Every structure is written in C-alpha cells, then in structure tokens.
Amino acid sequence: MAVNVQQYLNKEYEVECDGQMVRLKPVKAWVLQPKGRKGVVIGLFKCPNGKTLRKAIGKIE
C-alpha cells in the first residue's frame, strides 16, 4: 500500500516549540513502518527559533 506523503506536506500541524503551541507546515515527511507493525507518517518541522523537531502526523492502517 503506497502512501502519498505530499498530502501531509501541504497541511499545518500544531507542534510545541519552547513550551508554545505553533502551527507549522512540515519541511519533510516520510513513512516509518517497522516490520510486522502498523506504520506512521513522521514530519520534520523547523521552529521559528531555529530548532528542528520530529512529530508523528499520520497513521497508516
């Protein structure tokens, strides 16, 4: 089952940057699916202060 990660790149998500919730679009997104388990879509976000963080932004059934 192929997942289109492009659809995740166009949405904004709430992420926590230095204790504040900020709405950001991911810089990059990829699928993380360990063997024998359901997968998740991980997004890479760049906070306004320069920090980068990862967050699960979707589930694969």
Buried (B, 14 or more C-beta within 10 A) or exposed (E): EEBEBEEBBEEEBEBEBEEEEBEBBBEBBBBEEEEEEEBBBBBBBBBEEEEEEBBEBBEEE
